[in-house]
Amino acid sequence: MAGNYEVMMVFSVKNGEEAAVALKEKFQTLIEANGTIDSVDEWGKRRLAYLINDEEEGYYVLINFSAEPAFPAELDRVFKITDGVLRTMIIKK
């Protein structure tokens, strides 16, 4: 049975905003391949509340999706091994 999830991603902008958008596309494609995207809310470049890896700004993206229960763990694993991902949070709704 598929569950509903929300994932907030914050990408590094030190390699330019294009690199952050490319990461968004990569993860959006990965989520589409394993589930159904309900909405994509791109907040864009924003100032971080505190420094993460000496960076002051991040590129924020919020995606609501539904997928099988095993997929969020796999998505989290891919986040951890991907360069340019500052922070992520996956929530089951």
DOVOSE-870623 format. One line per 5 residues: number of its first residue (from 1); their letters; for each residue y, x, z of N, C-alpha, C. Coordinates in pm, 1 decimal. Layout:
! residues N
NUM> A> Y,X,Z,Y,X,Z,Y,X,Z ~ ...
END
This chain:
! residues 93
1> MAGNY> -118.3,82.7,0.0,0.0,0.0,0.0,125.8,88.0,0.0 ~ 217.0,58.8,-89.1,338.2,139.2,-101.1,436.9,104.3,9.7 ~ 506.3,206.8,59.0,609.3,187.5,160.7,746.7,213.3,100.8 ~ 850.1,164.3,167.9,987.1,188.5,123.6,1045.5,305.8,201.2 ~ 1110.3,396.1,128.6,1164.7,517.3,189.3,1307.2,541.0,142.9
6> EVMMV> 1375.2,622.5,222.8,1510.1,666.2,188.0,1512.0,816.8,207.5 ~ 1562.2,889.3,109.3,1571.4,1034.2,123.9,1716.3,1077.4,100.6 ~ 1767.2,1155.7,195.1,1900.5,1213.7,181.8,1880.0,1362.2,153.1 ~ 1943.2,1409.4,46.6,1929.7,1550.0,8.5,2067.6,1614.4,5.1 ~ 2076.2,1736.0,58.5,2200.1,1812.9,51.4,2165.5,1944.2,-18.2
11> FSVKN> 2227.8,1963.9,-134.4,2200.7,2083.5,-213.7,2314.3,2183.6,-203.1 ~ 2280.4,2309.7,-221.1,2379.9,2417.0,-220.6,2468.1,2407.3,-344.8 ~ 2597.5,2439.0,-328.8,2687.8,2442.1,-444.0,2737.8,2584.6,-471.7 ~ 2674.6,2684.7,-406.6,2720.9,2822.1,-427.2,2691.2,2872.0,-569.0 ~ 2594.3,2812.2,-636.5,2564.9,2848.6,-776.2,2629.8,2751.0,-873.3
16> GEEAA> 2726.8,2674.0,-824.1,2796.6,2578.0,-909.0,2739.5,2438.5,-893.0 ~ 2822.7,2340.2,-925.5,2781.3,2201.1,-912.6,2670.9,2166.9,-1012.2 ~ 2669.2,2237.7,-1127.0,2566.1,2212.6,-1228.8,2427.1,2238.7,-1171.7 ~ 2414.7,2344.9,-1091.2,2285.3,2379.0,-1030.7,2241.1,2268.8,-934.3 ~ 2336.2,2212.9,-859.3,2304.6,2104.6,-765.4,2260.9,1979.1,-841.1
21> VALKE> 2329.2,1949.2,-952.0,2293.0,1832.0,-1032.5,2154.5,1852.3,-1094.3 ~ 2124.4,1975.3,-1135.1,1991.4,2005.8,-1191.5,1882.8,1982.7,-1086.6 ~ 1909.1,2020.4,-961.0,1813.1,1996.1,-852.7,1794.8,1846.1,-829.8 ~ 1905.1,1770.5,-834.1,1897.2,1625.1,-818.3,1807.7,1566.0,-925.8 ~ 1828.1,1610.8,-1050.7,1746.0,1561.8,-1162.7,1598.9,1594.5,-1139.7
26> KFQTL> 1572.7,1716.8,-1092.3,1434.8,1760.3,-1069.4,1365.7,1669.4,-968.2 ~ 1433.0,1643.2,-854.2,1370.8,1561.7,-749.7,1365.3,1415.0,-788.2 ~ 1464.2,1368.7,-863.8,1461.5,1230.0,-910.8,1342.0,1209.4,-1003.4 ~ 1315.4,1305.6,-1090.4,1200.4,1298.9,-1180.8,1069.7,1301.4,-1101.8 ~ 1064.0,1387.5,-997.4,943.9,1398.0,-914.0,916.6,1265.6,-842.5
31> IEANG> 1021.8,1202.4,-789.8,1005.4,1074.4,-720.2,962.2,965.7,-819.5 ~ 1023.5,964.1,-938.6,986.5,864.0,-1040.7,840.7,878.2,-1082.5 ~ 791.1,1002.1,-1086.0,653.1,1027.1,-1127.5,553.1,978.1,-1023.1 ~ 597.9,968.2,-896.7,506.8,931.5,-787.6,537.6,797.8,-722.2 ~ 641.9,730.2,-767.9,679.0,603.4,-707.0,782.2,530.7,-792.0
36> TIDSV> 855.5,440.1,-728.6,956.5,360.8,-797.9,1090.4,379.5,-728.4 ~ 1192.9,418.3,-804.9,1326.0,436.9,-747.8,1399.8,303.3,-747.8 ~ 1451.9,265.9,-630.4,1529.0,142.2,-617.8,1676.8,168.4,-644.6 ~ 1729.1,278.1,-589.4,1869.9,311.3,-611.2,1894.8,459.8,-591.4 ~ 1994.1,511.8,-663.3,2037.6,650.5,-649.6,2186.6,646.5,-619.9
41> DEWGK> 2225.3,700.1,-504.7,2365.7,701.9,-464.0,2410.5,847.1,-457.3 ~ 2487.4,888.5,-556.2,2533.4,1027.4,-562.7,2669.3,1038.4,-495.2 ~ 2673.2,1103.9,-380.0,2799.1,1118.9,-307.6,2879.2,1236.4,-361.3 ~ 2811.0,1330.6,-427.0,2879.7,1446.4,-483.6,2906.6,1553.7,-379.6 ~ 3002.7,1638.9,-411.2,3033.0,1754.1,-326.0,3117.3,1710.2,-206.8
46> RRLAY> 3069.8,1746.5,-87.3,3140.9,1713.9,35.7,3136.7,1831.9,130.7 ~ 3231.9,1834.2,220.1,3236.5,1937.8,323.4,3127.2,1910.0,426.8 ~ 3057.3,2014.4,468.2,2952.5,2000.6,569.2,3015.5,1993.7,708.3 ~ 2949.9,1927.8,801.1,2999.5,1917.8,938.1,2997.7,2054.7,1006.8 ~ 2903.5,2138.2,966.9,2892.9,2275.1,1020.2,2833.1,2363.2,911.9
51> LINDE> 2851.0,2494.4,926.3,2800.0,2587.0,825.3,2647.6,2584.3,820.5 ~ 2593.0,2579.8,700.7,2449.1,2593.6,679.6,2433.4,2711.6,584.5 ~ 2364.7,2814.5,626.6,2348.8,2936.9,545.8,2485.0,2989.0,497.2 ~ 2584.8,2990.1,585.4,2721.3,3036.3,554.6,2789.3,2956.4,444.8 ~ 2746.1,2834.2,420.6,2809.4,2750.1,318.3,2887.6,2637.0,386.0
56> EEGYY> 3005.0,2606.9,329.7,3091.4,2504.1,387.1,3075.9,2369.2,318.2 ~ 3024.6,2370.3,193.6,3012.9,2247.0,116.8,2870.2,2226.5,68.9 ~ 2836.5,2099.3,47.9,2705.9,2065.0,-5.4,2718.5,1948.2,-101.0 ~ 2617.2,1929.7,-183.9,2614.7,1820.1,-280.9,2516.4,1716.4,-228.3 ~ 2567.8,1598.9,-194.5,2487.4,1495.1,-129.7,2432.7,1393.7,-229.2
61> VLINF> 2303.8,1359.2,-212.6,2241.3,1254.9,-293.7,2150.9,1172.2,-202.7 ~ 2160.9,1039.3,-215.1,2078.2,947.1,-137.3,1995.0,865.0,-235.2 ~ 1862.1,867.5,-218.2,1774.0,791.0,-307.1,1686.2,698.2,-222.9 ~ 1683.8,571.1,-261.5,1592.1,473.6,-202.1,1475.9,456.0,-298.9 ~ 1354.2,465.9,-247.0,1237.7,453.2,-335.2,1119.3,395.1,-260.6
66> SAEPA> 1019.8,350.2,-336.9,893.7,306.5,-277.0,783.0,392.4,-337.2 ~ 688.4,431.0,-251.0,579.8,519.0,-294.0,462.3,504.3,-197.9 ~ 351.5,565.4,-235.5,234.0,566.2,-148.5,264.7,649.5,-23.6 ~ 200.7,619.5,89.6,231.1,689.3,216.0,211.5,840.5,213.7 ~ 127.5,892.7,125.7,104.1,1038.1,122.2,215.9,1113.2,50.8
71> FPAEL> 294.5,1045.2,-31.9,394.0,1114.5,-114.2,509.3,1177.9,-36.4 ~ 567.7,1112.1,66.0,678.7,1177.4,137.3,644.4,1315.6,194.3 ~ 522.5,1334.9,240.6,481.1,1466.5,292.9,481.7,1569.6,180.8 ~ 435.3,1530.3,62.6,435.9,1620.8,-53.1,579.6,1651.1,-96.1 ~ 665.0,1549.3,-95.9,806.3,1567.4,-131.3,872.0,1665.1,-34.5
76> DRVFK> 843.7,1650.9,94.4,898.4,1740.2,196.7,851.7,1883.5,174.1 ~ 725.0,1900.0,136.0,670.3,2033.3,108.4,744.6,2098.7,-7.4 ~ 772.6,2021.9,-112.5,843.5,2074.5,-229.4,987.8,2110.0,-192.3 ~ 1051.7,2027.8,-107.6,1187.9,2059.8,-60.9,1190.1,2196.5,6.5 ~ 1089.3,2221.4,92.0,1087.1,2344.9,171.8,1070.2,2470.6,86.5
81> ITDGV> 1007.1,2459.0,-30.6,984.1,2578.3,-112.8,1082.2,2588.0,-229.3 ~ 1183.7,2500.7,-232.1,1280.0,2500.9,-341.7,1410.1,2566.9,-297.3 ~ 1453.9,2668.5,-371.7,1582.1,2732.3,-343.3,1695.9,2636.7,-375.6 ~ 1800.1,2640.0,-295.6,1916.8,2556.5,-321.5,1917.5,2426.3,-243.8 ~ 1809.0,2398.5,-170.8,1804.0,2277.9,-87.5,1849.5,2318.3,52.9
86> LRTMI> 1963.8,2264.0,97.5,2015.5,2298.2,230.6,1949.7,2212.9,338.8 ~ 1952.0,2080.8,321.5,1893.9,1989.2,418.6,1836.1,1866.8,348.4 ~ 1731.2,1810.5,407.3,1676.6,1684.3,356.7,1629.0,1602.0,475.8 ~ 1625.9,1471.1,454.8,1568.8,1382.9,555.8,1505.6,1264.1,483.6 ~ 1378.1,1241.3,513.9,1306.2,1128.1,455.1,1281.6,1027.2,566.7
91> IKK> 1322.5,902.6,542.7,1307.2,797.4,642.8,1224.6,683.7,583.3 ~ 1127.4,635.8,661.7,1053.0,516.3,620.5,1131.5,396.1,668.0 ~ 1161.6,305.7,574.9,1242.7,187.4,610.6,1157.2,80.3,676.2
END
